[in-house]
Amino acid sequence: MKFLATLALSLSLAAADKLPLNLSLPTDNTAIFDGKPEDFYMWVPRTFEGVTSRPWTAGQYGFVRTLRKTKDDGIVATQFHEGLDIKPVKRDSSNAALDEVRTIANGIVVHTSPNRGASNYGIYVVMEHDFGYGKIYSLYAHLAKITVEKGQSLASGDALGIMGYTGRGLNRERSHLHLEVNLMASDHYDDYIAAVGSVNTHGNYNGRNLIGIDASSLFLSHKANPAISIPTFLASASPYFKVAVPRKADLSLCQRYPWLKKGDHDAPSPSWEIAFTGSGIPLSIIPSHRDVKQPLVTYVRSTRSSHGYYTQKRLTGTGRNATLTNSGRNFIGLLTDKFKK
Ligand SMILES: [Zn+2]
């Protein structure tokens, strides 16, 4: 019976593994596919060294904001933008955006935040997608209005709201959709928030508990290869740093995203080594023979200026030397369930 159950499980996983992303763009703006990124991304006001500008490049995903002149690495954008800021294509006579916002894939509405003051995201919606390899979460922020309810099932392309400019630091002119495609850091974020003495009204769907992947590259990769999966997509990312953590129990992160497991997880080892991109996307979890008492940076990509610029300040140091900052330790704690419950 056990064999049959295992067989059934692996067969269902194998079948589920093949669920296509079936992605669709979240608004009528398709300029990303037409080679016109300047028409796709909303510009961001910038003043740098006395010069003001409106770069559309700062609406992209990645380290695109808050320029800093460094001695060794030239001008570095040190602030990470976890989503895509998509420009409206329809406005009314008062310049308000009219674009319908739609789910990018089949899924369930798991969070609606209709109170514009409850988050920097303003009015926002989170969708949960199950393609068969752990839940993926898309997030739609700065909406004017939500037109769905929590628990509702939507098919890719179904409407969920109207574009707006709710949230911090926006005005009508800069109305846009902030879209994220995320992994979930912890499935008990409220316990973490209680442990760090903060407040959270969004449960697990707080933006700080969601780890954004590169949604624009995902759309382009999916267009080129509709069969692509998220694990395959992430397999091309290279690590910026690795951290070894004491192995006390199985990580819930491994249960959530089994494709992160590399090496023999059944063989005993004193620690896990987790590889991350600079922005903190986990790429792999490997059993390690290193005996560590607390999280330790075991690898970092060599850069000439501070690792803080390239890691959302989770690391400090330069060259091959890096240590976790307080925020880095908290982040590792969140991902590895090392906080009081
Ligand atoms: Zn944004």
Residues whose N, C-alpha, C, O or C-beta is under 5 A from the ligand:
A	BS01	ZN	G83 L84 D85 H178
